[in-house]
Amino acid sequence: MAPTSSPFAPWDGDREQAVALASLLRRVGGTAGVHIYELEALADGAYRCRVWIGQAVESLLGGIPPGMDAEAAWEHCVHHDDRAAYDETWQRMCAGEHTQLEYRMVGFDGEVRWLWERCSPRVADDGTRLVDGVVADITERRLVEQQLAEARDRLERLAYHDPLTGLPNRRHFTERLRNRLGSPGRLAVLFVDLDGFKSVNDSHGHAAGDALLQEVGRRLRAAAGEALVARLGGDEFLLVGDGESGAALAARVSEELRRPYHVAGRRLDLGCSIGVALHPRDGTTVDGLVRAADAAMYREKQAARAA
C-alpha cells in the first residue's frame, strides 16, 4: 500500500508543515551561510524586510547598535568603495531588472565581509512592490581567491624577474623586445658588462657581490629612464631604448655605474663596458641584436685593455 503522506509532497497549506519548512530553511541557511528574504520596496528608495530566513542579520553586521533598526544598520554597513555599485544595482532592481552583485560590508565589530546578493523584483496582486532575494557570505571564497591571485603574481614575478636585483630577466626582456620589433622606429640594444666585479667577489665575498649587484640594478633603473633594463646573468645586463638616443643612454649608464660604491662600510669601484646595437642596422631579431650588442661590448673591452 502506498504511504498516505510523503516528505516530498508539495505543501498543501498545512500550518504545521509550513512551520517545519521554515525551521528547516533557517537551519540550512544558517549552516550554509545563505540568507533568503522578501523585501517591500517603499517610497524614496527605502524598503522594509518582511521575511528573513537564515542566521540573524546581526551575524552579517557584527551586531546592531541599540535603537537602530536592521534596515538602517544594513545601509550603514555597506563599504564606501562599493556604495555606488550597490546604489546603482538597487535602482536597476527598482526598475524591474533582476540583479546580482558582490560587495563588502564593514560590520559594527570592524570586520569586513564579502556578500553575494541576487534580487528578483515582482509586483503583488495589490500592487505592492516586492523583492525576493538571496544573500550569501562569500568572505572565505574571496579570501581564497585573493590568496590564489597573490600566489599567481609571485609565480609570474619569479618567472619573469631576477630574484636578486628585481630586474626583468632574459625571458622577460626577450618577450618585450620581440613585441617592440614589430613597432615602427629604431631601437637601441645595450649590452652592459661590469669590469672588476669578479675581484670584488673574490676579495670581499659573495654577500658583498650580491649587495653590489643590487646597487647596480638600482643605478641602471635610474639611468635608463623609459628604457627597459634586464639582468642577463652574472654581471651582464641588457637595455633596450629609443635608437635615436642609444649613444646618450650608453653615456648615462657608463657615468652612473662608474661612480664609487659603498657596500658594508667599504668603498668599491667598478668599470663597465657597453656595446650598442641598432635595429634594423645591426639586426632584425632579438638574438641577432643581442649578439651584435655583445660583440660591440667585447670590442670596447678589448680596446680599453689595449689602451
N, C-alpha and C positions, 0 to 999 in steps of 0.2 A: 504494500500500500504506500502511495506517495505521501510524504510528510505534509502536514496541514499548514506548516509555515516554513519559510526559508530565510536565512540571514541575508540572502542575495535578492530577496523580493523587493520590488520598488516600494518606496514609502507610501503608505495609504492614508496618511493624515493622523495616525495614532500619536497622541501626545507623548506617551511613554517612549515610543520608538524615536520620536523627534529629539527628546531629551538625551537618549542614549547616543544618537547620531552626533549631536552637538558635543557631548562629552568626548566621544571618540575623536572628532575633528580637533578638539582642543589638545588632547593628548598627543595626537600625531603631529599637529602643527608645532607644539612645544618641543617635541623630540627633534623634529627636522629643522627647526628654526624658521618655519614658514608661517605666515600670518594671513588670514583671509578676512576681508572686511566688506562692509557695504556703507557707502557714504551718501549723504543727501547734500547736493550742491545748493548752496544758498545764494542770496544776492551778494553783489560786490566781491565775488571770488571766494567767499567764505564757505565753510562746509561743516557738517555735523556727522560724526561717526555714529551710525545706528547699530551696526553689528561688528564685533571684533572677535575672531576666533584664533587662538594661538596663545603664546605666552602673554603675560600682561605687557601693555605698551611700555611700562616702566623699564622692562628688560632691554629695550632698544634705546631708551633715552637716559639710562643711568639714574633712574628715579625722576620724580616730578616735584618741583617745589610746592609747598603748601599754598593753597589758594589759586593755583594755576590749573586751568582745565587742560585735558590731554591734547586737544586740537591746537591750542596756543603753544603748548610745550613742544609739540612736533614741529611747528613752523619755526619756533625759536632755534631749534637744534640743527636745521639744515645748514650745512657747511657754506660759508660765504662764497667760496670759489665755485660752488655748484648751484648757487641760488638762481642765477639767470637761466640755466638749463632747466632747473626744477620748475620755475615760474612759467617758462615757455611751454613746457610739457603739459602743465595744468591748463593753460589757455587752449592748447590744441585739443585736450580731452574735453574741455567745456564746449568746444565747437563740434563735438560728436566723434572725434577721432579716437581709435583705440591706440594706446600709447604704452611704452615701456622705457625705463630709464634706470641707470645705475648712478647712485650719488652717495655722498657721505653725510653722516650725522655726527655732530660733536655733542656727546651726552653731557648732562649736568655733572657727571662724575669725571669729565675731562677726556673720556675715551672717544676715539674716532672709530666709527663703524661704517662699513660699506653696506648699502642696501640695494637690492634689485626690486623694482616695483612695476607691475603691469596693471593698467586700468582699462576697464571696459564700461563706457557710459551707456545708459539706457534711460528711457522715459517711462514712468509708471502709468497705469491707466488713468490716474487722477492728474497727470501732468507733472508730477514731481520728478525732478532730475536726479537720477541715482547713478552711483558709480560702484561697480563690482571690482574689487581689486585683490591682488596678491602681493605681499611683501616678504622678501627672504633676506636674511642676514647672510651676506656673502663675504664677510670680512676675512675669514680664513682662506677662501678661494683667492681673493685679491692679494693676500699676503704671499701665498704660494706663487701666484703669477709674477709678483714683484721680485721674489727671490729667483725665479727662473730667468726673468729678464736680466737681472743683475749678473747671474751666472753666465748667460749668453754674452753679455757685454765683456765680462772678464775673459772668456774664452776667445772672443774676437780680438780683444786687445793683445792677448798672448800670441795669437796667430799673426797679427799684423804689426806688432811693435817690439822693439828691442827691450828686454826686461831691465837692463842696466841703465840705459840713458832715457828710456821712454820715447825715443825717436821711432818713426816708422822703420820697419826692417826692409830687407831687399824685396820680399814678396809684395809688400805694400807699395814700395817705390816702383816696382815693375808694372803693377796694375795701373797706378796713377800716370806714369809716363806713357804707357801704351794708350790710355784714353786721350792724353793730350796730343799724341802724334796725329790723331785724326782731326785736330782743330787747325785753323789757319794760323800763320805766323811762325816765326823762327823760334827755336828753343835752344837753350844752352844747358849742357850736362857737364857738371863739375865733378871730378874725381879728386878727393882730398885724402892725402896720406900724411900722417903725423911723423915728423922727424925727431928722433930721440926718445920715443916712447918706450922702446924696449929697455933702454938703460934705466929708466925710471922704475920699471917693474923689477929689474934685476937688483937695483940698489936699494929700493925702498919697499919692495913687496907688492903683492897683488892688491892689497887693500888700498894702498896709495894710488896704484894704477887705475883701479876702479873709480876712485874719487876724482882722479884727473879726467878720465873719460866722461864722467857725468858733467864736469865743468865744461869740457869741450862741447858736449851736446848743448848745454845752455848757451854758450857763446855762438855756436853755429845758428841756433834759432834766432838769437838777437841780430846777427849779421845778415841772415837770409831774408828778412822781411817777408814778402809774399811767396818767396821761393820754397819749394819742398825740400826738406832735409831728411836724410835717412842714414842709418848706420849699416854699412855693408858687412862689417865684421871686423874683429880685432881693432886696429887703429885706422881703419879706412871708412870714409864717409862719401855719400853721394848727394848732390844737389841738382835740382832742375829749375831753371828760371827762364825769364824772357831772353831770347837770343840777342836782342839789341843791347842788353846791359850785362851780358855774360862777363866781360872783362872787368866791369865795375864791381860786380858781385864777387869775383875772384879776389880783387884787391881788398874789399871789405873783410872777407873771410880771412885772408892772409894776415891783415893787420890785427884782427881780433884774436886769432889763435897765437900770435907771436908775443902778446903781452904776457908778463910774468904770471905764474900761477902760485897760489899759496894753499898748500894741502898739508893738513896735520901739523901746522906750525913751520912748515918748510917752504922755501921759495924754490919753485921748479920752473925750468924754461924749456919750451918746445919750439921747434920749427915746423914747417909744413911744406909739402909740395902739392901743387894744384894743376891738374890738367883740364883743359876746356875743349869740349866737342860741340860743334854747332849742327843743328838739324835744319835743312837736309844736307848741308855741305859735306859733313863728315859721316853721315849715316842716316838711314831711314827706319831703322828698327831699334828696339830697346837694347838688345845685345850688341848691335853694331855701334851704337852711340856710347855705351858703357866701355866697350873695348877701345874705341877711339880716344875717349877721355883718359882711360887707364894708360894708353900708350903715350899720350901727351904729358901726363903726370910723370911717367918714367923718364921721358926725355928731359923734363925740367929738373928732376932729381939728379940725373947724370950730369947735366950742365952745371948744377950747383957744386957737385963734387969735383968737377974738373977745374972750377974757377979758383 
